[in-house]
Amino acid sequence: MLENLANLYQELILEHSKSPRNAGVLDTPTSKKGLGINPSCGDKLLLSLDIQDNIIVGIKHDSDGCSIFRASCSLMSQLLIGKTTQEAEEILNLFIRLITFDENNTFTAEENKKLSKLLVFQNIANYPARVKCAALFTRTIQDLITNYDSIEEDHLISTENDF
């Protein structure tokens, strides 16, 4: 049973890596852009975000990197569009907990529901070198949400000192 679930998760990650959802660049007057890098493996991200009335109305990502990274961009962008910034922050924080999970950290049924398809990354914590790959989109969008009103040019975010 667990092997079938692991295979299903692997297939979902590969599918989103090969055909990422919300790929591209937003070119709306209100969108802001962040440049995310993972120096440890070379993942690169240009993330476009559009927030209106505290609701995420658009996310696009131009991503170049490993399958874990590209799949996290795709799945996360799908999940966050239409959420308030507060809801998005909660999901983003849950995701960081998920990928840095230890046996003392448990998730409620409600938290699992909020994570939705992001649960495919639940075993990333077992591969420490991959945590930064999975976290790059999250760290980049967290920074964009936090600094949205003050960003005037493309904003650089790095996972170099994370984890």
Secondary structure in CASP SS format (residue, H / E / C, confidence):
PFRMAT SS
TARGET T0000
AUTHOR 0000-0000-0000
METHOD secondary structure of the structure
MODEL  1
M C 1.00
L H 1.00
E H 1.00
N H 1.00
L H 1.00
A H 1.00
N H 1.00
L H 1.00
Y H 1.00
Q H 1.00
E H 1.00
L H 1.00
I H 1.00
L H 1.00
E H 1.00
H H 1.00
S H 1.00
K H 1.00
S C 1.00
P C 1.00
R C 1.00
N C 1.00
A E 1.00
G C 1.00
V C 1.00
L C 1.00
D C 1.00
T C 1.00
P C 1.00
T C 1.00
S C 1.00
K E 1.00
K E 1.00
G E 1.00
L E 1.00
G E 1.00
I E 1.00
N E 1.00
P C 1.00
S C 1.00
C C 1.00
G C 1.00
D E 1.00
K E 1.00
L E 1.00
L E 1.00
L E 1.00
S E 1.00
L E 1.00
D E 1.00
I E 1.00
Q E 1.00
D C 1.00
N C 1.00
I E 1.00
I E 1.00
V E 1.00
G E 1.00
I E 1.00
K E 1.00
H E 1.00
D E 1.00
S E 1.00
D E 1.00
G C 1.00
C C 1.00
S H 1.00
I H 1.00
F H 1.00
R H 1.00
A H 1.00
S H 1.00
C H 1.00
S H 1.00
L H 1.00
M H 1.00
S H 1.00
Q H 1.00
L H 1.00
L H 1.00
I C 1.00
G C 1.00
K C 1.00
T E 1.00
T H 1.00
Q H 1.00
E H 1.00
A H 1.00
E H 1.00
E H 1.00
I H 1.00
L H 1.00
N H 1.00
L H 1.00
F H 1.00
I H 1.00
R H 1.00
L H 1.00
I H 1.00
T C 1.00
F C 1.00
D C 1.00
E C 1.00
N C 1.00
N C 1.00
T C 1.00
F C 1.00
T C 1.00
A H 1.00
E H 1.00
E H 1.00
N H 1.00
K H 1.00
K H 1.00
L H 1.00
S H 1.00
K H 1.00
L H 1.00
L H 1.00
V H 1.00
F H 1.00
Q C 1.00
N C 1.00
I H 1.00
A H 1.00
N H 1.00
Y C 1.00
P H 1.00
A H 1.00
R H 1.00
V H 1.00
K H 1.00
C H 1.00
A H 1.00
A H 1.00
L H 1.00
F H 1.00
T H 1.00
R H 1.00
T H 1.00
I H 1.00
Q H 1.00
D H 1.00
L H 1.00
I H 1.00
T H 1.00
N H 1.00
Y H 1.00
D H 1.00
S H 1.00
I C 1.00
E C 1.00
E C 1.00
D C 1.00
H E 1.00
L E 1.00
I E 1.00
S E 1.00
T C 1.00
E C 1.00
N C 1.00
D C 1.00
F C 1.00
END
